[in-house]
Amino acid sequence: RLKDKNSIITANNALYEFTDINNTAIRYQQVGNTLMRREGIGTDYGLADHIQTNGLAFTYYGDAGNMITTPQVGAGGTNIRQIDIQLTFQNGNIVKPASVRVVPRNLPHDADKLP
């Protein structure tokens, strides 16, 4: 769980990294064909396999539902209010997309503006 609005370390199309409520850095990214998670300075461990090359994408949105191409992160706070996570799985010729939108609860937002 995200600690607060100042806790997002990196937020781009391929990598999402933040500090959680226990002050541990959490990182999600694709390595090879695997979705990986890292806690602190530990080792990455796999969450899902058979991810298509460049098959993980993060998209960030602000209060008004506007897409943010270069999110503000760090000690000054973030303008991220929602995150779309898209995964494309591939096993041979079978390709399956999956996506989810998350609203981190420790980020301030104007609930009336969320799509």
C-alpha positions as semicolon CSV with decimal commas, in nm:
position;residue;x (nm);y (nm);z (nm)
1;R;0,000;0,000;0,000
2;L;0,131;0,340;-0,103
3;K;0,245;0,545;0,196
4;D;0,134;0,893;0,083
5;K;0,136;1,145;-0,203
6;N;0,513;1,199;-0,165
7;S;0,600;0,829;-0,184
8;I;0,599;0,759;-0,558
9;I;0,962;0,722;-0,664
10;T;0,930;0,642;-1,036
11;A;0,625;0,639;-1,260
12;N;0,671;0,581;-1,630
13;N;0,525;0,355;-1,898
14;A;0,739;0,056;-1,800
15;L;0,814;0,101;-1,428
16;Y;0,618;0,191;-1,116
17;E;0,810;0,230;-0,790
18;F;0,687;0,364;-0,457
19;T;0,743;0,353;-0,082
20;D;0,482;0,155;0,108
21;I;0,335;0,217;0,454
22;N;0,625;0,019;0,608
23;N;0,883;0,248;0,439
24;T;0,985;-0,029;0,198
25;A;1,049;0,054;-0,168
26;I;0,826;-0,156;-0,396
27;R;0,900;-0,184;-0,769
28;Y;0,697;-0,337;-1,053
29;Q;0,849;-0,387;-1,397
30;Q;0,884;-0,636;-1,679
31;V;1,209;-0,832;-1,700
32;G;1,225;-1,052;-2,007
33;N;0,882;-1,211;-2,031
34;T;0,803;-1,191;-1,660
35;L;0,622;-0,931;-1,450
36;M;0,854;-0,872;-1,155
37;R;0,812;-0,723;-0,808
38;R;1,097;-0,611;-0,585
39;E;1,071;-0,520;-0,218
40;G;1,346;-0,299;-0,078
41;I;1,693;-0,388;-0,202
42;G;1,596;-0,754;-0,224
43;T;1,574;-0,980;-0,522
44;D;1,306;-0,945;-0,788
45;Y;1,049;-1,223;-0,788
46;G;0,808;-1,315;-1,062
47;L;0,437;-1,245;-1,042
48;A;0,337;-1,357;-1,393
49;D;0,508;-1,528;-1,685
50;H;0,444;-1,531;-2,060
51;I;0,428;-1,152;-2,083
52;Q;0,470;-1,044;-2,445
53;T;0,781;-0,837;-2,521
54;N;0,694;-0,482;-2,408
55;G;0,367;-0,630;-2,281
56;L;0,350;-0,431;-1,957
57;A;0,234;-0,071;-1,966
58;F;0,139;0,175;-1,695
59;T;-0,082;0,474;-1,779
60;Y;-0,138;0,749;-1,523
61;Y;-0,438;0,979;-1,476
62;G;-0,505;1,296;-1,277
63;D;-0,812;1,416;-1,086
64;A;-1,011;1,508;-1,396
65;G;-0,937;1,173;-1,560
66;N;-0,678;1,334;-1,784
67;M;-0,388;1,114;-1,896
68;I;-0,052;1,227;-1,754
69;T;0,243;1,151;-1,982
70;T;0,511;1,271;-1,738
71;P;0,380;1,234;-1,383
72;Q;0,513;1,446;-1,098
73;V;0,676;1,223;-0,836
74;G;0,887;1,259;-0,524
75;A;0,891;1,486;-0,223
76;G;0,681;1,755;-0,391
77;G;0,387;1,518;-0,418
78;T;0,230;1,355;-0,720
79;N;-0,043;1,448;-0,963
80;I;-0,130;1,079;-1,016
81;R;-0,476;0,977;-0,897
82;Q;-0,539;0,660;-1,098
83;I;-0,319;0,402;-1,268
84;D;-0,408;0,172;-1,557
85;I;-0,202;-0,145;-1,573
86;Q;-0,208;-0,326;-1,906
87;L;-0,055;-0,669;-1,956
88;T;-0,040;-0,867;-2,277
89;F;0,018;-1,239;-2,229
90;Q;0,151;-1,456;-2,510
91;N;0,191;-1,832;-2,530
92;G;0,280;-1,938;-2,880
93;N;0,020;-1,787;-3,116
94;I;-0,227;-1,718;-2,836
95;V;-0,229;-1,353;-2,724
96;K;-0,448;-1,235;-2,434
97;P;-0,466;-0,875;-2,310
98;A;-0,560;-0,791;-1,952
99;S;-0,599;-0,457;-1,778
100;V;-0,703;-0,305;-1,448
101;R;-0,741;0,051;-1,321
102;V;-0,639;0,120;-0,962
103;V;-0,707;0,421;-0,743
104;P;-0,442;0,425;-0,470
105;R;-0,626;0,511;-0,152
106;N;-0,347;0,717;0,004
107;L;-0,351;0,974;-0,276
108;P;-0,571;1,281;-0,240
109;H;-0,838;1,305;-0,506
110;D;-1,156;1,483;-0,594
111;A;-1,401;1,192;-0,600
112;D;-1,647;1,388;-0,815
113;K;-1,394;1,409;-1,098
114;L;-1,296;1,041;-1,116
115;P;-1,433;0,876;-1,430
